[in-house]
């Protein structure tokens, strides 16, 4: 069965600036047509607002700009997650995790989950391996 769309629904289009190549040719124009005729809010996310393809799309969107969070903001989020998940990790290790994740908060959260791997003491695991987190390539 189909789903009934209500005012509580929205469509999130991430990486719209990545629509390129033959596979996505005309993708931005199709998205603009969808924005024009739908009653469902569409959130378009892009990293490169200056991209040539985004210029036509911007005319049909409310433009919100966000700055990257600073290290302390990311560290605060990670510390709260670690506390809630009962993961023991030092502030210095979190700093290394942030740097190794190139300050990408999504990657930081993912790497924290990978590092903990169900264990409660990340510091002990890293020390047991004999490497600092900055020496470990996190992908």
C-alpha positions, 0 to 999 in steps of 0.5 A: 500500500502507498503512504499518505503524505501529511503536513508532518512529512518532508523530503530531504535532498542531500548533496544536491550540488553533487548532481552531475554527469550523464546520470543526473543530467537535468536533475536540478531542473526536475528538482525545481519542477518538483519544488514548484508543484509539491505541497511537501516541504523539500530540504535541499542540502549542499556543500558548495552553494557557489556551484554553477548548478545551484544558481538556478535552484537557489531562486526556488529555495529559502537560503539558510547558511550554517558555519562549521561547528568549532572544536569545542562544540563538537567535543561537547556533543561527543562528550554527551554521547559518550556519557549517555552511552557509558563510554570512557574516553579522555578529552585529549582522545576526543580532540585527536578523534575530531582532528582525524575526522577532519572536523566532520561531526557525522564522521566523529560520531561514526568513528566514536561508535567504531572505536568503542565497538561495544566496549566502555573504555576507549582509552584502554583499548587505544593504549592496549594497541600501542598507538595514539588515535592520530596514528590510526587511519579512520575511514 
